């Protein structure tokens, strides 16, 4: 028997309830975490954990809520609100160190790894995203027994389907024609991302961007946005911090940057 897969899986109890109750609990836990961090410089496990039975559905995106807000559910997407309460209580000069410590803590847990892969907070550099995806891979066996609602509550993704939906273009950008297994494709991508140079990141972005532009009818300057010369020029002109934020080829961040370039082209 695979003991890792059969072990009891527990998630923070604050994430299971009605929508309003979940948000209240996340606020209370965020304030408690902030106090604990200021006292000890570390984050303890949540005060209450709850077992997650195999096959349980976790709502990963607000769009999958529908209108059943009063039903108790696993509302993973509410977890991101904890950052508001941490920032509220922790002095501004301490926040960067606090956020790094909180991310390290989260990535050591299956629920935190899942959250940071599905809703990755800034920055989304290749180095950071490699660590986030690696954390999901570490907990793959226990997480694959659950089901995930992302775009609709009626569509229950497996873990593989969820990761494919979010990261298919990213995986192809880093490892074109990679393994058929999403898990194996992610592992290869993590390996390449974790040791990537800026030029490696540029090449991954150049592989990804044309397909993003082709799929989005909102862009008004599609031919220019797909031109490798234009893209190399714009990418090389970005300050390091701005480039780092989307160097992993995370599609949502890349789309935001493309939209900014598209608007700039319209002003000329």
Secondary structure, 3 states (H helix, E strand, C coil): CCHHHHCCCEEEHHHEECHHHHHHHHHHHHHHHHHHHHHHCCCCCCCCEEECCCCCEEECCHHHCCCCCCCCEEEHHHHHHHHHHHHHHCCHHHHHHHHHHHHHHHHCCHHHHHHHHHCCCCCCCHHHHHHHHHHHHHCHHHHCCCEEECCCCCCEECHHHHHHHHHHHHHHHHCCCCCCCHHHHHHHHHHHHHCCCHHHHHHHHHHHHHHHHHHCCCCCCHHHHCCHHHHHHHHHHCCHHHHHCCCCCCHHHHHHHHHHHHHHHHCC
